[in-house]
Amino acid sequence: MDFRVDKKRKSKFIYQQVYEGLREKILKGQVHAHEKLPSKRELADQLLVSLNTITNAYEQLQTEGYIYTVERKGYYIENIDHIIGIEKGIHNKLPKDLKEKATDDKDGWLSLSHMTSDLSIFPFNEWLKCQQKAIKNHIKELSELAHPQGPYQVRKTISKMIGLTRGVTCEAEQIVISAGTQLLVSQLMELQNQDSVIAVENPGYLRFYSLLKKMGFKVKPIPLDEKGIEIEKVISSGASFLFVTPSHQFPTGIIMPVSRRIELLNWAVESGDRYIVEDDYDSEFKYETDSIPSLQSLDRNNRVIYTGTFSKTLFPGIRISYMVLPPKLLKEYRKQSANWMQNSNSMALYTLHYFIESGAYGKHIKRMSHHYEHKRKLLIKQLKKRFKTNIEIVDIPAGLHFQVSFKTKKTYEEILDKATQVKLEIYSMTRFMLKDKMKENDKVDMILGFASIKEEDIEEAVDRLYQCV
């Protein structure tokens, strides 16, 4: 056994060095199948180590199947196939192009992203109190797998909340909780016929569009008018499923009036297999007037599948979303989901339950609404001041972003390249066009978010944006 052990090496125990030395010889075929190994005492004397060290190494090798024992005779090499490529090293190295940095370098960056939230005034103390309550009251539940749709108590709390705040009519049994709306949509569409035609808003949510395409569905992007998705194009599309964001169209911000909502509901009823998926992603934030009830609240024929998330109201990392299934689809879902596992964090779900039940969630939404409204007005004020007549703002008082148009000779690519240079995170409308390209006729459309930008950084962010445009 021509290998040595380094007794000064602190990163590995001595028995581990012996184990690794023997294992490497076996894998490389430097010892033969059924060849007898030295006795424990012989190898201990050869390597100048203790008998216990060799015993531990041999036992580990035997447990993993590299060696076997013959009673009263000793240890022997197992018959193991040669690993092709073992000469190159046991572990393959990750290619450089797949390497990631430990942390993204965001030093000096400012963000006008639509995907962020502001945690500067999040009531973490209240959240931790609710977490302690969840631990105290649900030790048994936390030690077990949750119901595939999520804990009943949490679903009941959510159903009560969305009934009061969004007018959603449902029972706890109809709610399915998951770690993100994309996962919910994926589960929902797995129940559908592969020949189903899906209609989506254009511009719209690229992640849904890409997901549905990859699942093999025929997806038809439908353009918008001043009321939202064009009803005539929906009718002529032949779609059986329609994905919409009626309370704050993503990304344009259009609020769908009741006339168009009723047209969509009537479209769904005209055929027995039509459904509308309502993505109510940031409806909690409505400024100047009361919140607009959900599309589902008008549904009298069980044709709307309502989806919501806590990513905007709490923070994206919470990964808690939910959907409300009509009874017919719920039956189909339960047949399919019998062996599915709940993929949200049970601790976070029970914490959310107490956060809502205690009233802390409602207070947080009210506080953040005032906070976001103030930042929104500051950003719009600075944009008008800096760009003057070279900007058009779609000033719809809702959500955490709005659409703007700039008069400019620059292309979208030039603007986004400059944004990287000046360390400004922004997104253009090109990101959300699912089918047609944006026309660059001396005008560019951007989607500006204001959730995470600090008030004191707004003026600087607008100055950087001016340099880009």
N, C-alpha and C positions, 0 to 999 in steps of 0.2 A: 504494500500500500504506500506508493511513493507520493504522499502529500504531507504537508506539515500543518500544524495548528499554531496560531499566534495567540499566546496567552495574554498579551498586552492589548489585544483588540477588544475594545469596549462595546462595539456595536453588535457583536454576536457572542452568545455563550459558547464555551468550548465544545459542548456536545453538538451544537448546531453546526459548527465548522466541520466536525467529523461526519455528521449526517450529510452535509452538502458535498463534502469531498467524495464520499462513497456513492451518493446519488449521481453525481456527474460522471463517474467512471462507469456506472451501470448504464446510464442513458447513452453514453458515447460508445458502448460496446467494448470498453477496455477490460472488462471482466466478462466471462462467459456464463450462459445459462446453466444453472445447477452446479456451478463451481462453489466449492466450500470457502467460506470466509474464515479468517483467523479467529481463534477463540477470543472471547472478551478480554481475558487476561493477557494473551499474546499481543493484541492490538494496543491495549493500554500500555504495555511495556514498550512497544515500538514507538508510540507517539508521545510517551512520557506524560500520560494523563491518568486520571483516576479510573478505577473499574466502573464506578457509577456513571461516568461520562460516556463510556462505550456502551453501557447498558441502555442509557437513555437514547443514544443515537440508533442502536440496533432496533429498539422497540418502535421508534418513530418510523424507520424504514420498513419494518414488518407491518405496521398499521397501514401504511400507504401502499403496500403490496410490492415493494421492491425486492424484499427477501422473504424467505420462509424458514421454518425450523423443522428439523427432524429430531425426534425425541432421543436424547442421550448421544446425539452425534454433532449437533451444532447448527449453525446458520448457513443457508445456501442462497445463491442468486436466483431470482425468479426468471422465467422465460418471457422476456419482454421484447416486442418488436422494436426495431431501430426507427427512431424518429427522423423522417426525411428532413434534411437541412439542419440537423442538430449541430453540425460542425460550425455553422455560422453563429452559434450562440443560442442559448435556450430561449431568451426573450427577444422578440423583434422590437426594433426601435420605431417610434412614431415619426412619420415623415415631418420635415420642418414646416410644410404648408398647413399641417393640422395642429401645430402647437398653438397654445393660447397663453396670453399674458395672465399672470396671477390676478391682476386688477387692471381695469381699463383706466388709462390716464385721462382723467376728466379735469385735471387742474387747470383752472382759468377758463373753463367752458361755461357758457350760459345756455339755458334751454328754453325754447319756445315750443316744446314738444306737446302733442295732444295726448300722449300716453302716460304721463306722470301724475303724481298727486303730491300734496303738500303735507308733510309730516311734522312741520315745525310746531304746530299747536295740537297735535294729536294727543288725546287724554290717555297716555300710556299707563298712568297710575290706576285709572278706572279699569282699563283693560286687564291689568295684572290682578286687580281685586276680583274681577270676574273669572280670570283663569284659576285663581286660588279656590274660588267657589266651585268651579267645574271639577277640580281635583278632589275636593272634599266630598262632593255629592255624587260623583260618577266614577269612582275607582273601579267598580265592577265593569261598567260599560267600556272604560278605557282599556281594560285588560282583554276585551273581546273584539271580534270583528263587528263593525257596524252594519246595519241593514244596507243592502245595495243602494237604496235611494237616500240613505242618510238617516241618522237617528230620528225617530218619530217626534220626540219632544222639540228638536230643532226645526223640523219641517212644520210643526204646528205653529211655532213662534213666527216663522217666516210667512206662513199663509195668513196669519192674523195681521202682520205688519203690512204686507202688500195689499191686503184688503182695505186697510185704513188709509194708506198713503197713495195707492195707485188704482184703487177701485177694482182690483183683480178678484174675481169670484172663484174660489177653489177651496178644496179640503186639503188637509195635510197629506193625505194619501196620494194626491195628484202631483206632489212636488218631488222632483229628482234633484239631488245635490251632487255636484261634481267639482273637480279642481280645474275649472275653466269652462267657458261657454263652448269652445271648440270641441272639447271632449263630449259635451252634451249633444251638440249638433251631430257629431260622428255617431254616437249611440242611437240618436233619433233616426238618422238616415239609413242606418244598417237595417232598420225595420221595413224600409220602403222598397218597392219594386225597382230594379235596376234601370228599367225603361222610363222611369219618372223624369219629367222635364222640370227643371228648377229655374225660377225667375228671381233675379237679384237686382238691386239698385245699382245704377252706373252713373256717376262715380259711387263707389261703395267700399265695403269692407273686404280688402283683398284676401285676408286669411280664410274667410268663409268660402269665397270664390275658388281659391286654390284647393281647399279641402274637398269641396264638392266635385271639382274636376278630377282630382286624384282618386276619388271614390268611384269614378266611372260614370257619373251622371251627366246628362246633357244640360249645361247651364247657360241660360240666356240672360245677358245683361240688358236691363231695361232703362232707357233714359228718364230723366226727371223733367218736370215742368215746375211752375211756381207753387203747385200744391203737393209736390213730392213725386213719387213714381207715377208714370203715365198710365192711366187705367186702360186706354185703348190698346196700348202695346202689351199690357198684361193679358188682356182678353185674347189677342191674336197670337200670343206666344205658345199656347197649348200647354202651359205649365199646370202642374198639379200641386206644386209647392211654391210659395212666394216668401222671400225673406225681405223684411222691411224694418226701418227704424223710424217709426212715425212721430215719436215725441221730440226727436232732435236728429234729423237725418244725418247719417254719417257718410261723408264729412261736411256737407254743405251747411248743415244746421237748420234746414227747412223744417218747420213745424206743420205737420199734416193737418189740414182743417177737417172738421167733422164730415163735410160733404164727401171728401175723397175717402175717408175711413169707411163710411157707409157703402160707397161704391165697391170697395175692396171686399167688405163682408158679404155683400150681395153676390159678388163674383164667386166667392168661395162656396156659397150655398147652391149655386146653379149646377154643380156636379158633386156627386157623392164622395169623390176621393180628393177634394181640394182642401189644402190647409195653408194658413198664414203663420209664419214664424215671426213673432214680434220681438225684436232685440231692443230691450229697454235699458240700454247700457249706461246712460248717465242722466236719467230722467229726474233724479232727486234734486238737481240743481236748475231751478227756474227762478229768474230774477224779475222783479217789478210786478209780476202778477202771480196768482196761485199756479201750482203745478197742473198740468193737463192730464186728465185721467188716461189710463192705458187704452189701447185699441181693444184689448181683451174684455174690458169693462162693458163694451157695447155689444159683445158677441152673445147671441142668444141661441146659437146652433152648434156650439162646441167645435168651431173651426179655427180658433186661434191658439197657437202654442206660444205661451209667454215665457221669455227668458230674461233673467236679471243677473246682476253681479254685484259683489262688494268690492271689486277692484278700484272703482272710482271713489266710493264713499269712505272706504277705509284706506287700503293701499294695495297696489297691484300684487305684491308678494303674498298677500293673504290667500290667494287662489281658492276662492269660494264663489261658485256660481250656481244657479238653479234654473230649472224650467218647470212649467206647469203644463201637464199633459191632459188633454180631453179624455174622458172615460174610455172611449174606443181605443185610442192609442195607448192608454195606460195598460189595458188588458194585453195588448200585443207586446208592450215593453216588458211586462212582468214575465211573460212566457220566455222571452229572450234573455232576460237579465238574471234568471234564477241562480246562475253560477258566477255572475259578475261580482267584483269586490268594490266596495266604496273606496274612492281614491282621494277623498279629502281628509285632512288631519282631524281626527275625532276631538282632540284637545281644543283645536281652534274652533270647531263647530259648537261644542258646549260652551266655550268662552263667549262666542258670538251670541248664543242663546241668552246668557245672563246679561250681556252688554245691551241687547235689545230690551229684554224684560225689565231691567233696572231703569230704563229711560235714558241711559248714557248715550245710546246710539242716536236717539231723536235729538238730544241736546247737541251732539256732535254735528249732525247734519245742519241744524239751524245755525250753529257757529260758523261752520265752513261755508255755508251759503252766503252769509254776510262777508266773510273773508274773501271768497272768490269773486263776489260781485264787485268789491272794492278794487281788487287787482285787475279785474277785467276793464273797469272804467279807466283806471290809470294807464293801462296799456293802450287802449283806444285813444285816449287823450294824447299820449306821447306819439303815437303813429300819425295822427292828424297834424300835430305840431311839426313833426319832422318831414313828412312827405307832402303836406299841403294838398294841392290839387292832383297829385300823382298817385293817389290811392283811393280805392273804393272799398268800403268795409260793409260786409253783410252783417249788419248789427242786429242779430237775433238774440235776445237776452235769455239764453239757456245754455246748459252744458259747460264744458271746460275748454272749449276752443271755438274759433270762428273763422270764416273764410274772408280773405282779402285779395284784391286785385291791384297790381302795381303797373303803372305805365313805365315801360322800359324797353330798350333795344337789346338787352341781354337775353340769352337763352336760359332755359331751366338748368341745363348742365353747368353753364358758367356761374350761375347764382349759387348752386349747391357746392361747387368747387371752392368758390370764394368763402362760403360759410364755414367750410372746413378750415380754411386758412385763418379766419378770424375767430375760430372756436365758438361757433354759434350753431346749436342744434335746431334745425328747421325742417319742415316737410312740405314739398310742393304738391299740387293737385295731381301731378303725373303719377304719384304713388298710388292713387285711388282710382285711376281710370282703368276699368276692367277690360275694355275692348278698344274704344277709339282713343287715339293719341290727342293730347292737348294741342290746340292751335296756338302758335306763337306769333300773334299779330300785334307786336309792340305791347303785349300785355302778358303778365304771368299771374297765376292764381296760387296762393299759398294757404296752408292751414296753420294757424297760429294758436298754440295752447298757452295758458297762463297759470296753470295749477302750481307748478314747482318753482317758477321764477320768483325771487325775492323782490319785494317792492322797491328796495333801494337799488336793485340791478336792472329795473325795467328800462330806464333811460339809456343805460349803456347797451342793453340788448337791442333796443331800437336803433341806436347809432351804428351798431355792427350790421344790423339788417339793412340799413341805408347804404353801407359800403358794399354790400352784396348785390343789391338791386340797382 
